Amino acid sequence: MLTDRFAPSPTGELHLGHAFSAWLGWSGARAAGGRFLLRIEDLDRERARPEHVAGILRDLAWLGIDWDGEVLFQSSRLAAYAAALATLGVRGLTYRCTCSRRDIAEAASAPQEGGAAAHGPDGIVYPGTCRGRPAGDGPAAIRLDLAAAIAALGGAAAVGRLGFTEHDAGPDGETGRIMLDPAALLAATGDIVLRRRDGAPAYHLAVVLDDAFQGVTRVTRGRDLFAATPVQRLLQAALGLPEPEYRHHRLIRDASGRRLAKRDRDLSVAALRAAGATPREILAGLGVV
């Protein structure tokens, strides 16, 4: 059975881009006779707010989007994230990192690194400063040792046989069966963070564990997350998790062409409703009805 999900972070109001993503996942699941699940990704301790959770639930219901079963909150899954992280650590696939963002930017752009820093799904690709060296006992992030993970999965040739199925398209039109490129992963993604310095699980680890836990078979999300999919597919393989299919949809932009963000409160569903818009008007403007 097809199972899709919508997984917003409760750090602001639901905007039109969220509504578009939720509608695509919901309508696709319902058309296929499948399930549609709601997950609240509330791991940002500083910005997640109960009032934003309430607003998300209210706005989805107002748009006519329902979901199956109970809402899953990531904050209820901390033990599962810790267990997976421990498993990767025992296998020698992680290391502690004490670098600040400034440290990373300076190291990545140093002359010996070739000048301009490479950027991946998490920003500047980490140059590996803490890899292979003691990081002490103070606050530290935990990173995936990507080269070690590739080796543990059988090496570059074996990882090159891993892939994922794309039902829409990536930024450059990538679609269909897309195979992993180990060399590109090392160069363009690097050693991603699995646990932040404040102890909170990071996005990549949490999302693959939760999709598997919820039995998600298709992930519908914005095209801006396409670049994160190869390393998440590798994580799924390293943790023995099932492979979902993906649908990375076009991004909703404002009149100037800028991608919508939570700062665009005038284009939130709540603001548009308060201004008198109907659900059908909003959905028609998104091109889905």
C-alpha positions in Angstrom: 0.0 0.0 0.0 1.3 3.4 -0.9 2.0 5.5 2.2 3.0 9.1 1.9 3.5 11.7 4.6 3.8 15.4 5.4 6.4 16.4 7.9 6.5 20.1 8.7 8.6 21.8 11.4 6.5 23.8 13.9 8.7 26.9 13.7 6.3 29.2 11.9 3.0 29.4 10.1 2.1 27.0 7.3 2.8 28.9 4.0 1.7 28.1 0.5 4.8 26.0 -0.3 3.8 23.7 2.6 0.2 23.6 1.5 1.3 22.6 -2.0 3.5 19.8 -0.7 0.8 18.5 1.7 -1.8 18.6 -1.0 0.3 16.7 -3.5 1.2 14.0 -1.0 -2.4 13.7 0.3 -4.2 13.7 -3.0 -1.7 11.2 -4.5 -2.1 8.8 -1.5 -5.9 9.1 -1.6 -6.1 8.5 -5.4 -4.0 5.3 -4.9 -6.2 4.1 -2.0 -3.2 4.5 0.2 -2.4 6.1 3.6 -1.4 9.7 4.3 0.5 10.4 7.6 1.4 13.6 9.5 4.7 13.9 11.3 5.7 17.0 13.3 9.4 17.5 13.1 9.8 19.4 16.4 13.5 18.8 17.2 14.4 22.5 17.1 14.2 23.2 20.8 14.6 26.9 20.4 12.1 27.6 17.7 9.4 24.8 17.8 6.2 26.2 19.4 3.0 24.5 20.5 1.0 27.3 18.9 2.6 26.5 15.5 1.6 22.9 15.9 -2.0 23.9 16.5 -1.8 26.2 13.5 -0.5 23.5 11.2 -3.3 21.1 12.2 -5.9 23.8 11.9 -4.7 25.0 8.4 -4.5 21.5 7.0 -8.0 20.7 8.2 -9.3 23.9 6.7 -7.8 23.0 3.3 -9.6 19.7 3.4 -6.4 17.6 4.1 -6.9 14.8 6.6 -4.4 12.1 7.8 -4.5 8.6 9.0 -3.7 7.6 12.6 -2.1 9.7 15.3 0.3 12.5 14.5 3.9 11.4 15.2 6.1 13.9 17.0 9.8 13.5 16.5 10.4 14.6 20.2 8.8 11.2 21.1 11.5 9.3 19.2 14.7 10.4 20.9 15.5 6.9 22.2 15.3 5.5 18.6 17.7 8.2 17.3 20.2 7.5 20.1 20.1 3.8 19.5 20.8 4.2 15.8 23.6 6.6 16.4 25.1 4.2 18.9 24.9 1.4 16.3 26.8 3.5 13.8 29.3 4.5 16.4 30.1 1.0 17.4 30.7 0.2 13.7 33.2 3.1 13.5 31.1 5.1 11.1 30.9 8.3 13.2 33.2 10.8 14.9 32.9 13.7 17.2 33.3 17.2 15.8 34.0 20.4 17.8 34.2 22.8 14.8 32.1 25.9 14.8 30.5 27.2 11.6 33.2 29.8 11.4 35.9 27.1 11.8 34.3 25.1 8.9 34.0 28.1 6.6 37.7 29.1 7.2 39.0 25.6 6.8 37.0 24.9 3.7 38.0 28.1 1.9 41.7 27.9 2.9 44.1 28.1 -0.1 45.3 24.5 0.3 41.6 23.4 -0.1 41.4 25.1 -3.5 39.8 28.4 -2.8 36.0 28.6 -3.0 34.3 26.2 -0.6 32.0 23.5 -2.0 28.4 23.6 -0.9 26.1 20.6 -0.3 22.7 19.9 1.1 23.8 21.3 4.6 25.7 24.3 3.3 29.5 24.3 3.2 30.8 20.7 2.7 32.7 19.8 5.9 36.4 19.5 5.2 37.0 16.7 7.7 39.0 18.7 10.3 38.0 16.5 13.2 38.0 13.2 11.4 40.6 10.8 12.9 41.6 13.0 15.8 40.5 13.0 19.5 37.7 15.5 20.0 37.8 15.7 23.8 34.8 15.4 26.2 33.2 18.9 25.6 30.2 19.7 23.5 30.5 18.2 20.1 28.5 17.3 17.0 28.5 13.7 15.8 29.2 13.3 12.1 28.9 10.4 9.7 32.3 9.3 8.4 31.1 9.0 4.8 34.2 7.3 3.5 34.0 4.7 6.3 30.3 4.2 5.6 31.0 3.6 1.9 33.7 1.1 2.8 31.4 -0.7 5.3 28.8 -1.1 2.5 31.2 -2.9 0.3 33.1 0.0 -1.3 32.5 2.4 -4.2 31.3 -0.3 -6.6 28.7 -1.6 -4.2 27.4 1.8 -3.2 27.2 2.7 -6.9 24.6 -0.1 -7.2 22.4 1.7 -4.7 19.8 4.2 -6.0 16.4 5.7 -5.5 13.3 6.1 -7.7 12.3 9.7 -8.5 8.6 10.2 -9.6 9.0 13.9 -10.4 12.4 15.5 -11.1 15.5 17.0 -9.5 16.8 20.5 -10.2 18.4 19.4 -13.5 15.6 17.2 -14.6 16.8 14.0 -12.9 14.0 11.4 -12.9 13.4 7.7 -12.9 16.0 5.4 -11.3 18.9 7.5 -10.0 22.0 5.7 -8.9 24.4 6.9 -6.2 27.8 8.3 -7.2 30.2 7.6 -4.3 32.8 10.1 -5.6 30.1 12.8 -5.9 28.9 12.1 -2.5 32.3 12.5 -1.0 32.9 15.8 -2.9 29.5 17.4 -2.8 28.0 16.1 0.5 30.8 15.1 2.8 30.5 14.1 6.5 27.0 15.2 7.4 26.0 15.9 11.0 23.9 13.2 12.6 23.6 14.8 16.1 24.0 18.5 16.7 26.3 20.0 19.3 23.3 20.7 21.6 22.5 17.0 21.6 19.5 17.2 19.3 19.3 14.6 16.5 20.0 16.1 13.1 17.6 16.0 10.1 19.2 13.3 8.0 19.2 10.7 10.7 15.8 11.5 12.1 14.1 11.5 8.7 15.3 8.1 7.5 14.5 6.5 10.8 11.0 8.0 11.0 10.1 7.2 7.4 11.0 3.6 8.1 9.2 3.6 11.4 6.0 4.9 9.8 6.2 2.6 6.9 6.4 5.4 4.4 6.8 4.1 0.8 6.8 7.4 -1.0 8.3 10.7 0.2 6.8 13.9 -1.3 8.8 17.0 -0.7 10.3 20.1 -2.3 12.9 20.0 -5.0 15.3 21.8 -2.6 15.7 18.5 -0.7 16.7 16.5 -3.8 20.4 17.0 -3.0 19.9 15.4 0.4 18.4 12.2 -1.0 21.6 10.3 -2.0 23.2 10.5 1.4 19.9 9.6 3.0 19.7 6.6 0.7 23.2 5.7 1.9 22.1 6.0 5.5 19.1 3.8 4.9 21.5 1.1 3.5 23.9 1.5 6.4 21.1 1.1 9.0 19.3 -1.7 7.1 16.2 0.4 6.5 13.8 0.0 3.5 14.1 2.3 0.5 11.1 4.5 -0.1 10.4 6.2 -3.5 10.5 10.0 -3.9 8.6 12.8 -5.5 10.5 16.1 -5.4 8.1 18.7 -6.6 8.5 22.2 -7.9 8.9 25.0 -5.4 6.3 27.7 -4.8 7.8 31.2 -5.3 6.6 34.7 -4.6 6.0 37.4 -7.3 9.7 38.2 -7.4 10.7 34.5 -8.0 12.0 34.0 -4.5 11.2 30.6 -2.8 8.7 31.0 0.0 9.9 30.7 3.5 8.3 31.1 7.0 9.3 34.7 7.0 6.7 35.3 4.3 3.9 35.6 6.8 1.7 37.5 4.3 1.6 34.3 2.2 0.8 31.9 5.1 -2.4 30.0 4.9 -3.6 31.7 8.1 -3.0 35.2 6.8 -4.7 34.4 3.5 -7.7 32.9 5.3 -7.9 36.0 7.5 -7.9 38.1 4.4 -11.0 36.3 3.1 -9.5 33.6 0.8 -11.3 30.3 0.5 -9.6 26.9 0.4 -10.5 26.5 -3.2 -9.0 29.9 -4.1 -5.8 29.0 -2.4 -5.6 25.6 -4.0 -6.5 26.9 -7.4 -3.7 29.5 -7.1 -1.3 26.6 -6.5 -2.6 24.9 -9.6 -3.8 21.7 -7.9 -7.6 22.1 -8.4 
